[in-house]
Amino acid sequence: MSCPACGSPRVRPSRPKGGRETLLRVWTMTRYHQCRECGWRARLARTSHDAGSDPPDLRFWTVAALVGLGFVYVLLRAG
């Protein structure tokens, strides 16, 4: 893969920066990539190479955890 901004082949996967990017990564099954030459960074579809890095049911457990936390919050506020 080469950088769409500068054409450099030095484009590598990048870690998510913050909670929003982490949730987007899990929910959309995409991954951030960054050019080491010019700093270009974007969320791209995962390749077959890294498609197996997250279990397929991770989105379900993310939603289940958020619903559970919301339920606990409502119970604590009511009591």
C-alpha positions in Angstrom: 0.0 0.0 0.0 1.3 3.5 -0.8 0.3 6.8 0.7 -2.4 8.6 -1.3 -1.0 12.0 -0.2 2.7 11.6 -1.0 3.1 8.2 -2.7 5.4 6.8 -0.1 5.3 3.0 0.5 5.9 3.6 4.3 2.2 3.3 5.3 1.7 1.3 8.5 -1.2 0.4 10.8 -1.6 3.0 13.5 -3.1 2.6 17.0 -6.4 4.3 17.8 -6.0 7.6 19.5 -8.7 7.9 22.2 -12.0 6.2 23.0 -13.8 7.4 19.9 -11.3 5.9 17.5 -11.3 2.7 19.5 -15.0 2.3 19.3 -15.0 3.2 15.6 -12.3 0.5 15.1 -14.4 -2.1 16.8 -17.8 -1.2 15.5 -16.8 -0.7 11.8 -14.1 -3.4 11.7 -11.6 -0.8 10.2 -8.1 0.1 11.1 -6.2 3.4 11.2 -3.1 3.7 8.9 -0.5 6.4 9.0 2.2 7.4 6.5 5.7 7.6 8.1 6.9 10.1 5.6 4.2 12.9 5.5 2.0 11.9 8.5 -1.2 11.2 6.5 -3.6 9.2 8.6 -7.0 7.6 7.8 -9.3 4.8 8.7 -9.2 2.0 6.1 -10.9 -1.3 5.7 -9.0 -4.2 7.2 -7.0 -6.4 4.9 -7.2 -10.2 5.1 -3.9 -10.1 6.9 -5.3 -8.3 10.0 -8.9 -9.3 9.7 -8.5 -12.0 12.3 -7.0 -9.8 15.0 -10.4 -9.2 16.7 -12.9 -11.9 17.3 -16.1 -11.5 15.2 -18.4 -11.2 18.2 -16.5 -8.3 19.8 -19.1 -5.8 18.6 -21.8 -7.8 20.4 -19.9 -7.8 23.7 -19.2 -4.0 23.3 -22.9 -3.3 23.0 -23.8 -5.7 25.8 -21.3 -4.0 28.1 -22.6 -0.5 27.3 -26.2 -1.6 27.8 -25.2 -3.3 31.1 -23.4 -0.1 32.3 -26.5 2.0 31.4 -28.7 -0.4 33.3 -26.5 -0.2 36.4 -26.4 3.6 36.2 -30.2 3.8 36.0 -30.5 1.5 39.1 -28.0 3.5 41.1 -29.7 6.8 40.2 -33.2 5.4 41.2 -32.0 4.1 44.6 
